[in-house]
Amino acid sequence: MENLIYYSPVIIVVLVFLIQERIVVTPEQLEKKHREILKDVEKKFATINSFEDLKCQFTEMKDKIDKIYDCIIISK
């Protein structure tokens, strides 16, 4: 217990420094930052569902172009 009392000013200074420099965050601050990151990601990146839909559309377009190409070759 004497050691704790002896080092208590140093512990207090270290804790105050950590809190002032925002090295230690509260769960509320962490949740707020998490929401901000999710909003930024939604603006900049496509979702996996929209990517899969676009991929499917490209495959369908490729199939249609192949059919048109086959029709052109057969008619010659």
HUQUI-V272930 format. One record per residue. PHI is phi in whole degrees, 0 to 359 (NA if undefined). OMEGA is omega in whole degrees, -180 to 180 (none if undefined). Layout:
phi=PHI omega=OMEGA
phi=PHI omega=OMEGA
//
This chain:
phi=NA omega=179
phi=295 omega=178
phi=296 omega=180
phi=296 omega=178
phi=293 omega=-180
phi=295 omega=-177
phi=266 omega=-177
phi=300 omega=177
phi=298 omega=179
phi=293 omega=179
phi=297 omega=179
phi=296 omega=179
phi=297 omega=179
phi=296 omega=179
phi=297 omega=179
phi=297 omega=178
phi=298 omega=-180
phi=298 omega=-180
phi=288 omega=-180
phi=295 omega=-178
phi=276 omega=179
phi=56 omega=176
phi=282 omega=176
phi=257 omega=-179
phi=245 omega=177
phi=273 omega=177
phi=301 omega=179
phi=295 omega=178
phi=295 omega=179
phi=294 omega=179
phi=295 omega=179
phi=298 omega=179
phi=295 omega=178
phi=299 omega=178
phi=297 omega=178
phi=297 omega=180
phi=296 omega=179
phi=297 omega=178
phi=296 omega=179
phi=296 omega=-180
phi=294 omega=178
phi=298 omega=-180
phi=286 omega=-171
phi=264 omega=-172
phi=236 omega=177
phi=275 omega=177
phi=281 omega=-179
phi=294 omega=179
phi=294 omega=179
phi=293 omega=177
phi=295 omega=179
phi=296 omega=177
phi=298 omega=179
phi=296 omega=178
phi=298 omega=179
phi=296 omega=179
phi=295 omega=178
phi=295 omega=178
phi=296 omega=178
phi=297 omega=179
phi=296 omega=179
phi=296 omega=179
phi=298 omega=180
phi=295 omega=178
phi=296 omega=177
phi=297 omega=179
phi=295 omega=178
phi=297 omega=179
phi=298 omega=178
phi=297 omega=178
phi=297 omega=179
phi=294 omega=-179
phi=293 omega=-179
phi=294 omega=-177
phi=288 omega=179
phi=284 omega=none
//
